[in-house]
Amino acid sequence: MYSLTEVILMALAMVLIAEGFGPMFFANKWQRFLQQISQQPVNQLRSMGGVLVTIGIVSLVYLV
């Protein structure tokens, strides 16, 4: 059985792998996407971040 720390580190490693696929395979599209995101209003970025955090928390609650 894995400890909580090991599980968290494995989950972080999987996130890093998943996040790395975009820039690795679609560098030009990824760059354009980041440029578009950087031009969004700050409040919209905060809202998107809040939605993502909420989805993550709800997912964790149902998974654990």
N, C-alpha and C positions, 0 to 999 in steps of 0.2 A: 504494500500500500504506500502511496506517495504522501508526503507531508503537504500541508497547505502551501508552504513556501515553494516547494517543487512544482506543484500544480500551477501556481501563479506564474512562476518563471516559464513553464512550458506554454501556458496560454499567451504570455507576452512574446515568446519566440514565434508562435504561430501567427500572431498579429503582425510581427515584423516581416515574416515570410510573405504573408498575404499582401501587405502594403508595398512590398518591394516588387511585386509582379508588374504593377502599373508602370513605374518608371523604367523597369528593365525591358519590357516588351513593347511598350507604347510611349517612348520618350517624348516624341513631338506632341502627341495628343495630351500627354500628362502635363507638359509645359504650358500648353494653351489653357488647359483646365485650371491650373494654378494661377495663371494670369487673370482668368475670368473671376475666380474666387477672390483674388486679392482686390478686385475692384468693387466687390459687394459692400454695401453699408455695414458698419460694425454691428449694429443691432440685428441685422439679418444673420450675420455669422454667429452671433451669440445664440440666437434662436435655433439655428441648425445644430450648434454644439449641444444645446440643452436637450433637443430632441434625441440626438445620438446617445447622450448620457442616459436619458430616461429609457430608451430602448435597451441599452446595455444592462441597466439595473433590473428592469422587468425580466429580461432574459435570464439573468443570474438567479433571480428569485424563483423562477419556474424550473430552472435546471438543478438547483440545490435542494 
